[in-house]
């Protein structure tokens, strides 16, 4: 199945953090305009094959569609750097790594930084073979990128891990859960890029900002 073309910027939203322009993309990623950096997290490549290996019949096409969506996003944004804030690969090595390796040939010469997440258990040499630099944190002022939120006194933290979502309600007691970008005064949590993931409903305070993703658009849900 061929994925539809990525729709960028027309349905995105720009916000300012530490005097930097961050574009929130409905493709569940963030584009740092000032530095031309694409930031995303929680791809969970390998999760489909992991489930199928354990007898759960998830459609195998999901893996290819997810990776094709990633390639389209990179080709559309033309970043100078890609930062993955954790959980690039879901678990032990399986055939989806070969698919990922093949997909990377479509985006040559774009450096990738991986902030290792709790699911990134593959040995470092496997990432190194794909020229992916791995660390537990990555500093690119004024931001520090980690997998789980931290409280830093100097730099604003951009992170993932939680798979944030919000619950919307209607007049007839309808309930709809949608993924979101979640910004606090100290850190931001990105939505999971991988669609084959669970979500956690966040409880924002009055000082937080939440931006939902619905119908390929970004919706500001708090002021």
C-alpha positions as CSV (number, residue, x, y, z in Angstrom):
1,X,0.0,0.0,0.0
2,X,1.4,3.4,-1.0
3,X,1.1,6.0,1.7
4,X,-0.4,9.4,0.9
5,X,2.0,12.3,0.5
6,X,3.1,14.1,3.7
7,X,1.3,17.4,4.2
8,X,3.6,19.9,5.7
9,X,3.4,23.4,7.1
10,X,0.0,24.2,5.7
11,X,-1.6,22.5,8.7
12,X,1.2,23.0,11.1
13,X,1.6,25.6,13.9
14,X,4.6,27.7,15.0
15,X,5.4,28.4,18.6
16,X,8.2,30.3,20.3
17,X,10.4,28.6,22.9
18,X,13.5,30.4,24.2
19,X,13.3,32.8,21.3
20,X,13.4,29.8,18.8
21,X,10.7,29.0,16.3
22,X,9.4,25.4,16.6
23,X,7.0,24.1,14.0
24,X,4.6,21.5,15.3
25,X,3.8,19.1,12.4
26,X,0.6,16.9,12.2
27,X,3.0,14.1,11.2
28,X,3.8,13.9,14.9
29,X,7.2,15.6,14.7
30,X,8.8,19.0,15.4
31,X,10.8,21.1,13.1
32,X,13.2,23.6,14.6
33,X,13.2,26.3,12.1
34,X,16.3,28.3,13.3
35,X,18.6,25.3,13.0
36,X,16.7,23.2,10.4
37,X,16.5,20.3,12.7
38,X,13.8,17.6,12.6
39,X,12.9,16.2,16.0
40,X,10.8,13.1,16.6
41,X,10.6,10.2,19.1
42,X,9.1,6.8,19.8
43,X,9.2,5.3,16.3
44,X,9.2,1.8,17.8
45,X,10.5,0.2,14.7
46,X,10.4,-3.6,15.1
47,X,7.3,-3.6,17.3
48,X,5.1,-5.1,14.6
49,X,7.4,-8.1,14.0
50,X,7.9,-8.4,17.8
51,X,4.1,-8.8,18.2
52,X,3.8,-11.2,15.2
53,X,6.6,-13.3,16.5
54,X,4.6,-13.7,19.7
55,X,1.5,-14.8,17.9
56,X,-0.4,-11.5,17.7
57,X,-1.4,-11.1,14.1
58,X,-0.7,-7.4,13.4
59,X,-0.7,-6.5,9.7
60,X,2.9,-6.6,8.5
61,X,2.3,-3.6,6.2
62,X,2.2,-1.3,9.2
63,X,6.0,-1.3,9.5
64,X,6.5,-0.4,5.9
65,X,3.9,2.4,6.0
66,X,5.5,3.9,9.1
67,X,9.0,4.0,7.6
68,X,7.7,5.4,4.4
69,X,6.0,8.2,6.3
70,X,9.4,8.9,8.0
71,X,11.2,9.1,4.7
72,X,8.5,11.4,3.2
73,X,8.8,13.7,6.2
74,X,12.6,13.9,5.9
75,X,12.4,14.5,2.2
76,X,9.8,17.3,2.7
77,X,11.6,19.1,5.5
78,X,15.2,18.7,4.2
79,X,16.7,18.9,7.7
80,X,20.4,19.4,8.4
81,X,20.1,17.1,11.3
82,X,17.6,14.5,12.6
83,X,17.3,14.1,16.4
84,X,15.4,11.0,17.6
85,X,14.5,11.4,21.3
86,X,14.4,7.7,22.1
87,X,12.8,4.4,21.2
88,X,13.9,4.2,17.6
89,X,13.8,0.4,17.7
90,X,11.4,-1.4,20.0
91,X,13.2,-4.5,21.2
92,X,15.5,-7.2,19.9
93,X,16.8,-7.2,16.3
94,X,14.3,-8.4,13.7
95,X,13.5,-8.1,10.0
96,X,12.3,-4.5,10.4
97,X,15.9,-3.3,11.0
98,X,16.7,-4.5,7.4
99,X,13.7,-2.5,6.2
100,X,14.9,0.6,8.2
101,X,18.4,0.2,6.7
102,X,16.9,0.1,3.1
103,X,14.7,3.1,3.8
104,X,17.8,5.1,5.0
105,X,19.2,4.9,1.5
106,X,16.4,7.4,0.4
107,X,17.8,10.1,2.8
108,X,21.6,10.0,2.4
109,X,23.9,12.6,4.0
110,X,21.4,13.6,6.8
111,X,23.1,13.0,10.2
112,X,21.0,11.2,12.8
113,X,21.4,11.6,16.5
114,X,19.7,9.0,18.7
115,X,19.0,9.8,22.4
116,X,18.8,6.2,23.7
117,X,15.4,5.3,25.1
118,X,14.3,2.5,27.4
119,X,13.4,0.3,24.4
120,X,16.7,1.0,22.5
121,X,18.5,-2.2,23.7
122,X,20.4,-2.9,20.6
123,X,24.2,-2.8,20.9
124,X,25.8,0.5,19.9
125,X,27.7,-1.1,17.1
126,X,24.5,-1.8,15.2
127,X,23.5,1.9,15.3
128,X,27.1,2.9,14.4
129,X,26.9,0.7,11.3
130,X,24.2,3.1,10.1
131,X,26.2,6.1,11.2
132,X,23.7,6.9,13.9
133,X,25.4,8.7,16.8
134,X,24.0,7.5,20.2
135,X,24.0,9.2,23.6
136,X,21.9,9.4,26.7
137,X,21.3,13.1,26.2
138,X,22.1,15.6,23.5
139,X,22.7,19.4,24.0
140,X,22.1,21.9,21.2
141,X,21.5,25.2,22.9
142,X,19.1,26.4,24.1
143,X,17.7,22.8,24.2
144,X,18.7,19.6,25.8
145,X,17.2,16.5,24.3
146,X,16.5,13.4,26.4
147,X,14.1,10.5,26.3
148,X,12.4,11.1,29.6
149,X,11.7,14.5,31.0
150,X,14.3,16.1,33.2
151,X,14.4,19.4,35.2
152,X,17.3,21.5,33.9
153,X,18.1,24.8,35.4
154,X,19.7,26.3,32.2
155,X,18.3,24.5,29.0
156,X,14.8,23.7,27.9
157,X,14.2,20.0,27.7
158,X,12.7,18.3,24.7
159,X,11.7,14.7,25.3
160,X,9.3,11.9,24.4
161,X,8.6,8.5,26.2
162,X,5.1,9.3,27.5
163,X,3.2,9.2,24.2
164,X,1.0,12.1,25.4
165,X,-2.6,12.4,24.5
166,X,-5.7,14.4,25.5
167,X,-9.3,13.4,25.9
168,X,-11.9,15.5,24.1
169,X,-15.5,15.5,25.1
170,X,-18.7,16.3,23.3
171,X,-22.2,17.5,24.3
172,X,-23.6,14.0,24.0
173,X,-20.9,12.5,26.3
174,X,-18.7,11.5,23.3
175,X,-15.1,10.9,24.2
176,X,-12.2,11.1,21.8
177,X,-8.5,10.5,22.6
178,X,-6.0,12.2,20.3
179,X,-2.2,12.5,20.4
180,X,-0.7,15.8,21.4
181,X,2.3,18.0,21.9
182,X,2.7,18.9,25.6
183,X,4.7,21.9,26.7
184,X,5.4,22.9,30.3
185,X,7.6,25.9,31.3
186,X,10.6,23.5,31.7
187,X,10.1,20.7,29.1
188,X,8.2,19.5,26.1
189,X,6.9,16.0,25.4
190,X,6.5,15.0,21.8
191,X,3.8,12.7,20.5
192,X,4.9,9.2,19.5
193,X,5.8,9.2,15.8
194,X,4.8,5.6,15.5
195,X,1.1,5.1,15.2
196,X,1.3,1.6,16.5
197,X,1.8,2.8,20.1
198,X,-0.3,3.4,23.2
199,X,-1.0,6.8,24.6
200,X,-1.1,8.4,28.0
201,X,-3.6,11.1,28.8
202,X,-1.8,14.2,30.3
203,X,-3.3,16.5,32.9
204,X,-2.1,20.0,32.0
205,X,-1.8,22.8,34.6
206,X,-2.7,26.4,33.9
207,X,1.0,27.1,32.9
208,X,1.1,24.3,30.3
209,X,0.3,24.4,26.6
210,X,-1.3,21.5,24.8
211,X,-1.6,21.1,21.0
212,X,-3.7,18.3,19.7
213,X,-3.4,16.4,16.4
214,X,-6.6,15.8,14.5
215,X,-7.5,15.5,10.9
216,X,-3.9,16.2,9.8
217,X,-4.0,19.6,11.7
218,X,-2.6,21.0,14.8
219,X,-5.2,22.3,17.3
220,X,-4.3,24.6,20.2
221,X,-6.3,23.3,23.2
222,X,-4.9,25.6,25.9
223,X,-3.9,29.3,25.9
